[in-house]
């Protein structure tokens, strides 16, 4: 089970890193790459509250991209 969770975290980190490469906003890129680094650090440095980390990474992957927000015409608060 731990191997499966590690694999999911590594895939989530990779997905966040790839998603950051297609963004145009520097701050958003830094945020996504920071989340990717946290996902990899959890795998490398220990196994704490895996359920919490998985839920947070799922939420991070579900965040809308800046490009999609700009296309929809909504303004950021």
Buried (B, 14 or more C-beta within 10 A) or exposed (E): EEEEBBEBBBEBBEBBBEBBEEBEBEEBBEBBBEBBEBBBEBBEEEEEEBEEBBEBBEEBEEBEBBEEEEEEEEEEE
